[in-house]
Amino acid sequence: MTSSSTSSAHFPRISNHGEPTRCWCGEGITTFGSSTAENMYRRFYRCQIARDRKTENHLFKWIDEALIDKIWMVDAKHERVAQEITKFEERVMEKVKSEIVRVEAEMSEKLEEKVNLEIARVEQEMKQKLKIVTVAMVVVGEIVGIWTSLTV
C-alpha cells in the first residue's frame, strides 16, 4: 500500500478519518475505480469536481483504507465503551456492597432490639414465677412448721 501513501500525499490539505461523506469544497463524494496499472480497479472516494479538475486538491481516499480507518475507530470506541462498562460495574458493585453493609447493620440492630425485648419479657416472666414459687415455699414451710408443732 505504498502507492496509496503516494497518492494520498497529492492532497495534503485534506485530513479525514474513516469514510468521507463530503469533500472540503462541500461537494458530495462519489466512488470511482482506479485505472492505473499499479492500482487497477482499486476503488476510491473522490468528489466530482476533483474528477473534472485534476489540478485542484480535493478529497481523495482509497475505500479499503477508509474501511480500515473505520474499523480502528470502531475498535477504539469499543474499548472506551468496555472501559466505561467496567467502571460502571465497579461503581455498582461498590454501591451494592455498601448497601449490603447498611442492611446487615440495620438487621443486626433490629435483631438485637428484638432479642433484648424477648430477654426482658422472659426475665419479667421468670421473676413472676420466682415470686410465686417463693410464696409457695413460704406457705409450704409454714404449713410444715405448723404441722410439726402440732404433731410433736
DSSP file with accessible surface (Angstrom, degrees, kcal/mol):
  #  RESIDUE AA STRUCTURE BP1 BP2  ACC     N-H-->O    O-->H-N    N-H-->O    O-->H-N    TCO  KAPPA ALPHA  PHI   PSI    X-CA   Y-CA   Z-CA
    1    1 A M     >        0   0  127      0, 0.0     4,-1.1     0, 0.0     3,-0.4   0.000 360.0 360.0 360.0  22.1    0.0    0.0    0.0
    2    2 A T  H  >  +     0   0  115      1,-0.2     4,-1.7     2,-0.2     3,-0.2   0.847 360.0  61.6 -66.6 -28.8    2.9    2.3   -0.5
    3    3 A S  H  > S+     0   0   10      1,-0.2     4,-2.9     2,-0.2    -1,-0.2   0.853  97.8  57.4 -65.9 -31.3    1.2    3.6   -3.6
    4    4 A S  H  > S+     0   0    2     -3,-0.4     4,-3.2     2,-0.2    -1,-0.2   0.888 104.1  51.6 -67.5 -36.3   -1.7    4.8   -1.5
    5    5 A S  H  X S+     0   0   78     -4,-1.1     4,-1.7     2,-0.2    -1,-0.2   0.919 112.0  47.0 -64.8 -40.1    0.6    7.0    0.6
    6    6 A T  H  X S+     0   0   86     -4,-1.7     4,-0.6     2,-0.2    -2,-0.2   0.946 115.2  45.5 -65.2 -44.6    2.0    8.5   -2.6
    7    7 A S  H >< S+     0   0   28     -4,-2.9     3,-1.1     1,-0.2    -2,-0.2   0.911 113.6  48.7 -66.1 -41.9   -1.5    9.1   -4.0
    8    8 A S  H >< S+     0   0   39     -4,-3.2     3,-1.8     1,-0.2    -1,-0.2   0.807 100.9  66.2 -67.9 -27.1   -2.8   10.5   -0.7
    9    9 A A  H 3< S+     0   0   68     -4,-1.7    -1,-0.2     1,-0.3    -2,-0.2   0.714  85.1  72.2 -69.5 -16.9    0.2   12.8   -0.5
   10   10 A H  T << S+     0   0  116     -3,-1.1    -1,-0.3    -4,-0.6    -2,-0.2   0.675 100.3  47.8 -67.7 -14.7   -1.0   14.6   -3.6
   11   11 A F    X   +     0   0   23     -3,-1.8     3,-1.1    -4,-0.2    -1,-0.3  -0.547  62.3 155.3-127.8  66.3   -3.8   16.1   -1.4
   12   12 A P  T 3   +     0   0  101      0, 0.0    -1,-0.1     0, 0.0    -2,-0.1   0.713  65.7  70.2 -69.8 -19.0   -2.2   17.4    1.8
   13   13 A R  T 3  S+     0   0  151     -3,-0.1     2,-0.5    45,-0.1    46,-0.1   0.766  88.4  74.9 -67.7 -24.1   -4.9   19.9    2.5
   14   14 A I    <   +     0   0   32     -3,-1.1     2,-0.5    44,-0.1    -3,-0.1  -0.801  54.1 176.9-101.4 124.4   -7.4   17.2    3.3
   15   15 A S        +     0   0  104     -2,-0.5     2,-0.3     2,-0.0    44,-0.0  -0.974  18.3 154.6-123.7 114.2   -7.3   15.3    6.6
   16   16 A N        -     0   0   42     -2,-0.5     2,-0.4     2,-0.0    -2,-0.0  -0.977  27.0-153.6-140.1 155.3  -10.0   12.8    7.1
   17   17 A H        -     0   0  139     -2,-0.3    49,-0.1     2,-0.1     2,-0.1  -0.969  61.7  -6.3-127.6 143.6  -10.6    9.6    9.0
   18   18 A G  S    S-     0   0    1     -2,-0.4    49,-0.1    47,-0.2    51,-0.1  -0.359 117.0 -11.3  74.2-154.4  -13.0    6.8    8.2
   19   19 A E  S    S-     0   0   85     47,-0.1    -2,-0.1    48,-0.1     2,-0.1  -0.708  72.4-136.0 -84.9 120.3  -15.4    7.0    5.4
   20   20 A P        -     0   0   17      0, 0.0     3,-0.1     0, 0.0     9,-0.1  -0.398  20.7-176.5 -73.8 150.8  -15.7   10.6    4.0
   21   21 A T        +     0   0  115      1,-0.4     8,-1.1    -2,-0.1     2,-0.3   0.610  68.9  18.8-116.0 -26.8  -19.1   12.0    3.2
   22   22 A R  B    S-A   28   0A 150      6,-0.2    -1,-0.4    25,-0.0     6,-0.2  -0.992  72.6-119.6-143.9 153.2  -18.2   15.3    1.7
   23   23 A C    >   -     0   0    6      4,-2.8     3,-2.1    -2,-0.3    35,-0.1  -0.436  39.7-104.0 -80.8 164.5  -15.1   17.0    0.1
   24   24 A W  T 3  S+     0   0  120      1,-0.3    -1,-0.1    -2,-0.1    34,-0.1   0.796 122.5  62.0 -61.5 -23.1  -13.7   20.1    1.7
   25   25 A C  T 3  S-     0   0   46      2,-0.1    -1,-0.3     1,-0.1     3,-0.1   0.575 120.1-109.4 -80.7  -7.1  -15.3   22.0   -1.1
   26   26 A G  S <  S+     0   0   42     -3,-2.1    -2,-0.1     1,-0.4     2,-0.1   0.270  75.2 133.9  99.3 -11.3  -18.8   20.9    0.0
   27   27 A E        -     0   0   81      1,-0.1    -4,-2.8    -5,-0.1    -1,-0.4  -0.413  60.8-106.9 -72.3 145.8  -19.4   18.6   -2.9
   28   28 A G  B     -A   22   0A  26     -6,-0.2    20,-0.6    -2,-0.1     2,-0.3  -0.263  37.2-106.7 -67.4 162.5  -20.7   15.1   -2.2
   29   29 A I  E     -B   47   0B  35     -8,-1.1     2,-0.3    18,-0.2    18,-0.2  -0.717  31.2-170.2 -97.9 142.3  -18.4   12.1   -2.5
   30   30 A T  E     -B   46   0B  58     16,-2.9    16,-2.5    -2,-0.3     2,-0.4  -0.918  20.4-124.8-124.7 152.9  -18.5    9.6   -5.3
   31   31 A T  E     +B   45   0B  56     -2,-0.3     2,-0.3    14,-0.2    14,-0.2  -0.815  30.5 178.4-100.1 142.3  -16.7    6.3   -5.6
   32   32 A F  E     -B   44   0B  26     12,-2.7    12,-2.6    -2,-0.4     2,-0.4  -0.886  25.9-121.0-132.7 165.5  -14.5    5.5   -8.6
   33   33 A G  E     -B   43   0B  30     -2,-0.3    10,-0.2    10,-0.2     9,-0.1  -0.925  30.4-118.3-110.7 135.7  -12.3    2.6   -9.8
   34   34 A S        -     0   0   11      8,-2.8     7,-2.8    -2,-0.4     8,-0.1  -0.403  20.3-169.9 -70.1 145.6   -8.7    3.2  -10.5
   35   35 A S        +     0   0  102      5,-0.2     5,-0.2     6,-0.1     2,-0.1   0.272  48.9 115.0-118.4  10.4   -7.4    2.6  -14.0
   36   36 A T  S    S-     0   0   72      3,-0.3     6,-0.2     1,-0.1     3,-0.2  -0.458  73.1-124.1 -78.7 154.4   -3.7    2.8  -13.3
   37   37 A A  S >  S+     0   0   96      1,-0.2     3,-0.7     2,-0.2    -1,-0.1   0.875 110.7  54.5 -64.4 -35.5   -1.6   -0.3  -13.7
   38   38 A E  T 3  S+     0   0  138      1,-0.2    -1,-0.2   -35,-0.0   -35,-0.1   0.842 125.6  20.1 -69.0 -34.3   -0.4    0.0  -10.2
   39   39 A N  T >  S-     0   0   20     -3,-0.2     3,-2.3     3,-0.1    -5,-0.3  -0.219  83.1-177.8-129.5  43.4   -3.9    0.0   -8.6
   40   40 A M  T <  S-     0   0   89     -3,-0.7    -5,-0.2     1,-0.3     3,-0.1  -0.196  73.3  -7.2 -53.5 126.3   -6.1   -1.4  -11.3
   41   41 A Y  T 3  S+     0   0  190     -7,-2.8     2,-0.3     1,-0.2    -1,-0.3   0.461  90.7 149.2  67.2   4.9   -9.8   -1.5  -10.3
   42   42 A R    <   -     0   0   39     -3,-2.3    -8,-2.8    -6,-0.2    -1,-0.2  -0.525  45.9-126.2 -70.0 131.6   -9.0   -0.3   -6.8
   43   43 A R  E     +B   33   0B 119     -2,-0.3    20,-2.0   -10,-0.2    21,-0.5  -0.517  33.5 173.9 -85.1 145.6  -11.9    1.7   -5.5
   44   44 A F  E     -BC  32  62B  13    -12,-2.6   -12,-2.7    18,-0.3     2,-0.4  -0.970  29.9-115.9-147.0 160.0  -11.5    5.2   -4.1
   45   45 A Y  E     +BC  31  61B  25     16,-3.7    16,-1.6    -2,-0.3     2,-0.3  -0.799  42.6 151.2 -94.2 142.4  -13.6    8.2   -2.9
   46   46 A R  E     -BC  30  60B  27    -16,-2.5   -16,-2.9    -2,-0.4     2,-0.2  -0.971  41.9-114.3-163.2 151.1  -13.5   11.5   -4.8
   47   47 A C  E  >  -B   29   0B   0     12,-0.7     4,-1.5    -2,-0.3     3,-0.2  -0.592  30.6-117.9 -87.4 157.3  -15.7   14.4   -5.4
   48   48 A Q  H  > S+     0   0   75    -20,-0.6     4,-1.8     1,-0.2     5,-0.2   0.862 112.7  59.2 -64.1 -34.1  -17.0   15.0   -9.0
   49   49 A I  H  > S+     0   0   39      1,-0.2     4,-2.9     2,-0.2    -1,-0.2   0.933 105.3  48.9 -61.0 -44.0  -15.3   18.4   -9.1
   50   50 A A  H  4 S+     0   0    0      1,-0.2    -1,-0.2     2,-0.2    -2,-0.2   0.851 106.9  56.9 -64.8 -32.9  -11.9   16.8   -8.5
   51   51 A R  H  < S+     0   0   96     -4,-1.5     3,-0.2     1,-0.2    -1,-0.2   0.887 115.8  36.2 -64.2 -37.1  -12.6   14.3  -11.2
   52   52 A D  H  < S+     0   0  115     -4,-1.8     2,-0.6     1,-0.2    -2,-0.2   0.794 121.2  46.0 -85.8 -32.0  -13.1   17.1  -13.7
   53   53 A R    ><  +     0   0  127     -4,-2.9     3,-1.6    -5,-0.2    -1,-0.2  -0.739  63.7 175.1-114.9  85.1  -10.4   19.5  -12.4
   54   54 A K  T 3  S+     0   0  146     -2,-0.6    -1,-0.1     1,-0.3     4,-0.1   0.684  73.5  63.6 -68.4 -16.2   -7.3   17.3  -11.8
   55   55 A T  T 3  S+     0   0  135      2,-0.1    -1,-0.3     0, 0.0     2,-0.2   0.667  88.1  84.3 -84.1 -14.7   -5.1   20.3  -10.9
   56   56 A E  S <  S-     0   0   68     -3,-1.6     2,-1.1    -7,-0.1    -3,-0.1  -0.641  82.9-120.0 -90.3 149.0   -7.1   21.1   -7.7
   57   57 A N        +     0   0   56     -2,-0.2     2,-0.2   -46,-0.0   -46,-0.1  -0.749  49.9 153.7 -89.9 100.0   -6.5   19.4   -4.4
   58   58 A H        -     0   0    3     -2,-1.1   -44,-0.1     1,-0.1   -45,-0.1  -0.706  52.6 -59.4-117.8 174.0   -9.8   17.8   -3.5
   59   59 A L        +     0   0    4     -2,-0.2   -12,-0.7   -46,-0.1     2,-0.3  -0.210  54.0 171.3 -57.3 136.7  -10.6   14.8   -1.3
   60   60 A F  E     +C   46   0B  25    -49,-0.2     2,-0.3   -14,-0.1   -14,-0.2  -0.961   5.5 156.4-145.6 127.0   -9.1   11.5   -2.4
   61   61 A K  E     -C   45   0B   9    -16,-1.6   -16,-3.7    -2,-0.3     2,-0.2  -0.937  40.6-120.3-154.4 133.4   -9.1    8.3   -0.3
   62   62 A W  E  >  -C   44   0B   5     -2,-0.3     4,-2.1   -18,-0.3   -18,-0.3  -0.494  23.7-134.6 -67.6 139.1   -8.9    4.7   -1.1
   63   63 A I  H  > S+     0   0   29    -20,-2.0     4,-2.6     1,-0.2     5,-0.2   0.913 104.1  53.8 -64.7 -41.3  -12.0    2.8    0.0
   64   64 A D  H  > S+     0   0   54    -21,-0.5     4,-2.1     1,-0.2    -1,-0.2   0.907 110.2  47.2 -63.4 -37.2  -10.1    0.0    1.7
   65   65 A E  H  > S+     0   0   36      2,-0.2     4,-2.8     1,-0.2    -1,-0.2   0.895 110.2  53.1 -68.6 -37.1   -8.1    2.5    3.7
   66   66 A A  H  X S+     0   0    0     -4,-2.1     4,-2.4     2,-0.2    -2,-0.2   0.911 109.5  48.5 -62.8 -40.9  -11.3    4.3    4.7
   67   67 A L  H  X S+     0   0   79     -4,-2.6     4,-2.5     2,-0.2    -2,-0.2   0.901 110.6  50.2 -67.8 -37.8  -12.8    1.0    5.9
   68   68 A I  H  X S+     0   0   62     -4,-2.1     4,-2.6     2,-0.2    -2,-0.2   0.931 110.5  50.5 -65.1 -42.8   -9.6    0.2    7.9
   69   69 A D  H  X S+     0   0   33     -4,-2.8     4,-2.5     1,-0.2    -2,-0.2   0.926 110.5  50.3 -56.1 -45.7   -9.8    3.6    9.5
   70   70 A K  H  X S+     0   0   86     -4,-2.4     4,-2.8     2,-0.2    -2,-0.2   0.916 109.0  50.9 -61.6 -42.5  -13.5    3.0   10.3
   71   71 A I  H  X S+     0   0   97     -4,-2.5     4,-3.0     1,-0.2    -1,-0.2   0.927 110.9  49.0 -62.2 -42.8  -12.6   -0.4   11.9
   72   72 A W  H  X S+     0   0  166     -4,-2.6     4,-2.6     2,-0.2    -1,-0.2   0.906 111.4  49.6 -63.0 -40.3   -9.9    1.3   14.0
   73   73 A M  H  X S+     0   0   87     -4,-2.5     4,-2.6     2,-0.2    -2,-0.2   0.924 112.5  47.1 -64.7 -41.8  -12.4    4.0   15.1
   74   74 A V  H  X S+     0   0   84     -4,-2.8     4,-3.1     2,-0.2    -2,-0.2   0.918 111.9  50.9 -66.3 -41.2  -14.9    1.3   16.0
   75   75 A D  H  X S+     0   0   93     -4,-3.0     4,-2.5     2,-0.2    -2,-0.2   0.920 111.3  48.0 -60.6 -43.9  -12.3   -0.7   17.9
   76   76 A A  H  X S+     0   0   44     -4,-2.6     4,-2.4     2,-0.2    -2,-0.2   0.923 113.7  47.0 -63.4 -43.0  -11.2    2.5   19.8
   77   77 A K  H  X S+     0   0  131     -4,-2.6     4,-2.8     2,-0.2    -2,-0.2   0.913 110.7  52.7 -65.1 -41.2  -14.9    3.3   20.6
   78   78 A H  H  X S+     0   0  123     -4,-3.1     4,-2.9     1,-0.2    -2,-0.2   0.919 109.3  49.6 -59.2 -43.1  -15.5   -0.3   21.6
   79   79 A E  H  X S+     0   0   99     -4,-2.5     4,-2.5     2,-0.2    -1,-0.2   0.921 111.2  48.7 -63.0 -43.3  -12.5   -0.1   24.0
   80   80 A R  H  X S+     0   0  139     -4,-2.4     4,-2.5     2,-0.2    -2,-0.2   0.930 113.2  47.5 -62.6 -42.5  -13.8    3.1   25.5
   81   81 A V  H  X S+     0   0   71     -4,-2.8     4,-2.7     2,-0.2    -2,-0.2   0.922 110.9  51.3 -65.1 -42.9  -17.3    1.6   26.0
   82   82 A A  H  X S+     0   0   32     -4,-2.9     4,-2.4     1,-0.2    -1,-0.2   0.913 111.2  48.2 -60.7 -41.3  -15.8   -1.5   27.5
   83   83 A Q  H  X S+     0   0   92     -4,-2.5     4,-2.7     2,-0.2    -1,-0.2   0.910 111.6  49.6 -65.1 -41.6  -13.8    0.6   30.0
   84   84 A E  H  X S+     0   0  102     -4,-2.5     4,-2.7     2,-0.2    -2,-0.2   0.894 110.4  50.4 -63.6 -40.0  -16.9    2.7   30.8
   85   85 A I  H  X S+     0   0   86     -4,-2.7     4,-3.1     2,-0.2    -2,-0.2   0.925 110.6  49.6 -63.5 -42.8  -18.8   -0.6   31.4
   86   86 A T  H  X S+     0   0   65     -4,-2.4     4,-2.4     2,-0.2    -2,-0.2   0.932 112.6  46.8 -61.8 -45.0  -16.1   -1.8   33.7
   87   87 A K  H  X S+     0   0   99     -4,-2.7     4,-2.5     2,-0.2    -1,-0.2   0.914 112.9  49.9 -62.1 -42.0  -16.1    1.4   35.6
   88   88 A F  H  X S+     0   0  120     -4,-2.7     4,-2.8     2,-0.2    -2,-0.2   0.928 109.9  50.3 -62.7 -45.1  -19.9    1.3   35.8
   89   89 A E  H  X S+     0   0  111     -4,-3.1     4,-2.8     1,-0.2    -1,-0.2   0.908 110.6  50.2 -59.2 -41.9  -19.8   -2.3   37.1
   90   90 A E  H  X S+     0   0  118     -4,-2.4     4,-2.3     2,-0.2    -1,-0.2   0.918 111.6  47.5 -63.5 -43.2  -17.2   -1.3   39.8
   91   91 A R  H  X S+     0   0  131     -4,-2.5     4,-2.3     2,-0.2    -2,-0.2   0.919 113.3  48.4 -63.8 -42.2  -19.4    1.7   40.9
   92   92 A V  H  X S+     0   0   53     -4,-2.8     4,-2.9     1,-0.2    -2,-0.2   0.927 111.3  49.9 -63.7 -44.1  -22.5   -0.5   41.0
   93   93 A M  H  X S+     0   0   96     -4,-2.8     4,-2.9     1,-0.2    -1,-0.2   0.895 109.9  51.1 -63.4 -38.9  -20.6   -3.2   43.0
   94   94 A E  H  X S+     0   0  122     -4,-2.3     4,-2.6     2,-0.2    -1,-0.2   0.927 112.2  46.8 -62.2 -43.8  -19.4   -0.6   45.5
   95   95 A K  H  X S+     0   0  153     -4,-2.3     4,-2.4     2,-0.2    -2,-0.2   0.911 112.7  49.6 -64.6 -41.5  -22.9    0.7   45.9
   96   96 A V  H  X S+     0   0   63     -4,-2.9     4,-2.7     2,-0.2    -2,-0.2   0.934 111.8  48.8 -62.7 -44.8  -24.2   -2.9   46.3
   97   97 A K  H  X S+     0   0  114     -4,-2.9     4,-2.5     1,-0.2    -2,-0.2   0.926 112.5  47.0 -62.0 -44.5  -21.6   -3.7   48.9
   98   98 A S  H  X S+     0   0   72     -4,-2.6     4,-2.5     1,-0.2    -1,-0.2   0.890 112.6  50.4 -66.4 -35.1  -22.2   -0.6   50.9
   99   99 A E  H  X S+     0   0   88     -4,-2.4     4,-2.9     2,-0.2     5,-0.2   0.903 109.4  51.1 -68.1 -38.9  -26.0   -1.3   50.8
  100  100 A I  H  X S+     0   0   83     -4,-2.7     4,-3.0     2,-0.2     5,-0.2   0.933 110.9  48.3 -62.1 -44.6  -25.4   -4.8   52.0
  101  101 A V  H  X S+     0   0   93     -4,-2.5     4,-2.4     2,-0.2    -2,-0.2   0.930 113.1  48.2 -61.2 -44.1  -23.3   -3.5   54.9
  102  102 A R  H  X S+     0   0  116     -4,-2.5     4,-2.6     2,-0.2    -2,-0.2   0.941 113.9  45.6 -62.3 -45.6  -26.1   -0.9   55.7
  103  103 A V  H  X S+     0   0   52     -4,-2.9     4,-3.1     1,-0.2     5,-0.2   0.913 112.4  51.2 -66.4 -41.2  -28.8   -3.6   55.5
  104  104 A E  H  X S+     0   0  120     -4,-3.0     4,-2.7    -5,-0.2    -1,-0.2   0.915 111.6  47.5 -61.4 -42.3  -26.8   -6.0   57.6
  105  105 A A  H  X S+     0   0   57     -4,-2.4     4,-2.6    -5,-0.2    -2,-0.2   0.928 113.5  47.8 -64.7 -43.0  -26.2   -3.4   60.3
  106  106 A E  H  X S+     0   0   77     -4,-2.6     4,-2.6     2,-0.2    -2,-0.2   0.926 113.9  46.7 -63.9 -43.4  -29.9   -2.4   60.3
  107  107 A M  H  X S+     0   0  122     -4,-3.1     4,-2.9     2,-0.2    -2,-0.2   0.908 112.2  50.6 -65.8 -40.3  -31.0   -6.0   60.5
  108  108 A S  H  X S+     0   0   71     -4,-2.7     4,-2.9    -5,-0.2    -2,-0.2   0.915 111.2  48.9 -63.0 -42.5  -28.4   -6.7   63.3
  109  109 A E  H  X S+     0   0  132     -4,-2.6     4,-2.4     2,-0.2    -2,-0.2   0.929 113.9  45.1 -63.0 -45.7  -29.7   -3.7   65.2
  110  110 A K  H  X S+     0   0  112     -4,-2.6     4,-2.6     2,-0.2    -2,-0.2   0.901 113.7  50.1 -66.7 -39.3  -33.3   -4.7   64.9
  111  111 A L  H  X S+     0   0  114     -4,-2.9     4,-2.9     2,-0.2     5,-0.2   0.931 110.8  49.2 -64.1 -43.7  -32.5   -8.3   65.8
  112  112 A E  H  X S+     0   0  117     -4,-2.9     4,-2.8     1,-0.2    -2,-0.2   0.913 110.8  51.0 -61.8 -40.3  -30.6   -7.2   68.8
  113  113 A E  H  X S+     0   0  114     -4,-2.4     4,-2.4     2,-0.2    -2,-0.2   0.934 112.4  45.8 -62.7 -43.8  -33.5   -5.0   69.8
  114  114 A K  H  X S+     0   0  148     -4,-2.6     4,-2.6     2,-0.2    -2,-0.2   0.906 112.7  50.5 -66.7 -40.5  -35.9   -7.9   69.5
  115  115 A V  H  X S+     0   0   68     -4,-2.9     4,-3.0     2,-0.2    -2,-0.2   0.930 111.0  48.9 -63.4 -43.5  -33.6  -10.2   71.4
  116  116 A N  H  X S+     0   0   87     -4,-2.8     4,-2.5     1,-0.2    -2,-0.2   0.901 111.6  49.5 -63.2 -40.8  -33.3   -7.7   74.2
  117  117 A L  H  X S+     0   0  113     -4,-2.4     4,-2.5     2,-0.2    -1,-0.2   0.913 112.7  47.3 -63.0 -42.0  -37.1   -7.2   74.3
  118  118 A E  H  X S+     0   0   90     -4,-2.6     4,-3.0     2,-0.2     5,-0.2   0.915 111.6  50.6 -66.5 -40.2  -37.6  -11.0   74.5
  119  119 A I  H  X S+     0   0   92     -4,-3.0     4,-2.9     1,-0.2    -2,-0.2   0.931 111.6  48.1 -62.4 -44.5  -34.9  -11.3   77.2
  120  120 A A  H  X S+     0   0   52     -4,-2.5     4,-2.5     2,-0.2    -2,-0.2   0.912 112.8  48.8 -62.9 -40.4  -36.6   -8.6   79.2
  121  121 A R  H  X S+     0   0  122     -4,-2.5     4,-2.6     2,-0.2    -2,-0.2   0.945 114.0  44.9 -65.2 -44.9  -40.0  -10.3   78.7
  122  122 A V  H  X S+     0   0   58     -4,-3.0     4,-2.9     1,-0.2    -2,-0.2   0.913 112.8  52.1 -65.6 -39.6  -38.6  -13.7   79.8
  123  123 A E  H  X S+     0   0  103     -4,-2.9     4,-2.3    -5,-0.2    -1,-0.2   0.928 110.9  47.0 -61.3 -45.0  -36.8  -12.1   82.7
  124  124 A Q  H  X S+     0   0  107     -4,-2.5     4,-2.2     2,-0.2    -2,-0.2   0.916 112.9  49.5 -62.2 -43.7  -40.0  -10.5   83.9
  125  125 A E  H  X S+     0   0   77     -4,-2.6     4,-2.4     1,-0.2    -2,-0.2   0.908 110.9  49.6 -63.1 -41.3  -41.9  -13.8   83.5
  126  126 A M  H  X S+     0   0  107     -4,-2.9     4,-2.9     1,-0.2    -1,-0.2   0.884 108.7  52.7 -65.8 -38.6  -39.2  -15.6   85.5
  127  127 A K  H  X S+     0   0  103     -4,-2.3     4,-2.5     2,-0.2    -1,-0.2   0.916 109.5  49.6 -61.9 -42.8  -39.4  -13.0   88.2
  128  128 A Q  H  X S+     0   0   95     -4,-2.2     4,-2.2     2,-0.2    -2,-0.2   0.930 113.7  44.9 -60.2 -47.4  -43.2  -13.5   88.4
  129  129 A K  H  X S+     0   0  108     -4,-2.4     4,-3.0     1,-0.2    -2,-0.2   0.885 111.6  53.4 -65.2 -38.0  -42.8  -17.3   88.6
  130  130 A L  H  X S+     0   0  112     -4,-2.9     4,-3.0     2,-0.2    -1,-0.2   0.906 108.2  50.3 -64.0 -39.6  -40.0  -16.9   91.2
  131  131 A K  H  X S+     0   0  129     -4,-2.5     4,-2.9     2,-0.2    -2,-0.2   0.930 112.2  47.4 -62.0 -43.7  -42.2  -14.8   93.3
  132  132 A I  H  X S+     0   0  113     -4,-2.2     4,-2.9     2,-0.2    -2,-0.2   0.930 113.8  47.0 -63.8 -44.7  -45.0  -17.4   93.1
  133  133 A V  H  X S+     0   0   75     -4,-3.0     4,-3.0     2,-0.2    -2,-0.2   0.915 112.7  50.1 -63.6 -41.1  -42.5  -20.2   93.9
  134  134 A T  H  X S+     0   0   71     -4,-3.0     4,-2.6     2,-0.2    -2,-0.2   0.939 112.5  45.9 -62.9 -46.0  -41.1  -18.2   96.8
  135  135 A V  H  X S+     0   0   92     -4,-2.9     4,-2.9     1,-0.2    -2,-0.2   0.925 113.4  50.4 -62.0 -42.3  -44.6  -17.5   98.2
  136  136 A A  H  X S+     0   0   49     -4,-2.9     4,-3.1     1,-0.2    -2,-0.2   0.914 110.8  49.0 -62.7 -41.0  -45.5  -21.2   97.7
  137  137 A M  H  X S+     0   0  131     -4,-3.0     4,-3.0     2,-0.2    -1,-0.2   0.904 111.8  48.7 -65.7 -39.4  -42.3  -22.3   99.5
  138  138 A V  H  X S+     0   0   85     -4,-2.6     4,-2.7     2,-0.2    -2,-0.2   0.939 113.5  47.1 -64.2 -43.8  -43.0  -19.9  102.4
  139  139 A V  H  X S+     0   0   75     -4,-2.9     4,-2.7     2,-0.2    -2,-0.2   0.937 114.5  46.1 -63.1 -46.1  -46.6  -21.2  102.6
  140  140 A V  H  X S+     0   0   86     -4,-3.1     4,-3.0     1,-0.2     5,-0.2   0.921 112.5  51.5 -63.4 -41.4  -45.4  -24.8  102.5
  141  141 A G  H  X S+     0   0   42     -4,-3.0     4,-2.7    -5,-0.2    -2,-0.2   0.908 111.2  47.2 -61.8 -40.9  -42.7  -24.0  105.1
  142  142 A E  H  X S+     0   0  123     -4,-2.7     4,-2.9     2,-0.2     5,-0.2   0.904 112.1  49.8 -66.0 -41.3  -45.3  -22.5  107.3
  143  143 A I  H  X S+     0   0  100     -4,-2.7     4,-3.0     2,-0.2    -2,-0.2   0.929 112.5  47.1 -63.9 -43.5  -47.6  -25.5  106.9
  144  144 A V  H  X S+     0   0   76     -4,-3.0     4,-2.9     1,-0.2     5,-0.2   0.921 112.9  50.0 -64.0 -41.2  -44.8  -27.9  107.7
  145  145 A G  H  X S+     0   0   35     -4,-2.7     4,-2.1    -5,-0.2    -2,-0.2   0.924 113.3  45.0 -63.7 -42.4  -43.9  -25.8  110.7
  146  146 A I  H  X S+     0   0   93     -4,-2.9     4,-1.9     2,-0.2    -2,-0.2   0.924 114.1  49.9 -66.0 -44.0  -47.5  -25.8  111.9
  147  147 A W  H  X S+     0   0  163     -4,-3.0     4,-1.9     1,-0.2    -2,-0.2   0.918 111.6  47.6 -64.2 -41.4  -47.8  -29.5  111.3
  148  148 A T  H  X S+     0   0   63     -4,-2.9     4,-1.4     1,-0.2    -1,-0.2   0.892 111.2  51.4 -69.3 -34.0  -44.6  -30.3  113.1
  149  149 A S  H  < S+     0   0   82     -4,-2.1    -1,-0.2    -5,-0.2    -2,-0.2   0.846 112.5  46.4 -71.1 -28.9  -45.6  -28.2  116.0
  150  150 A L  H  < S+     0   0  137     -4,-1.9    -1,-0.2    -5,-0.2    -2,-0.2   0.816 114.0  47.1 -79.8 -32.1  -48.9  -29.9  116.2
  151  151 A T  H  <        0   0   82     -4,-1.9    -2,-0.2    -5,-0.2    -1,-0.2   0.683 360.0 360.0 -87.9 -15.0  -47.6  -33.4  115.9
  152  152 A V     <        0   0  152     -4,-1.4    -3,-0.1    -5,-0.2    -4,-0.0  -0.116 360.0 360.0 -94.6 360.0  -44.8  -33.1  118.4
